[in-house]
């Protein structure tokens, strides 16, 4: 069976399930947990992003650039970006970051965003 036919069949299966019964669309936490489990099932030596930070950075930039400016919530809302950064840092470091350090990082992120938006700032895409 060719790849296009496989896609057609898979698409029909997905369309047969109503939105309210799609557990991942209804439960983001469940979807995130499943994604983590999937990622953990891959040996570290085969995780290309963990082995190659530049590859991960390039992929992240491409993903960000594919979103129109008006839908980039972090570029539109520096406070949201700062909060996400704090949560990410706390999650990856076991929540050990002090609130003073988190506030300092948030302030730095906001100031950097403000500088980029200021006239003459270097807004990079």
Helices and strands as residue ranges (DSSP letters): H 3-15, G 19-21, H 23-26, H 28-40, G 44-46, H 48-51, H 53-65, G 69-71, H 73-76, H 78-92, H 99-117
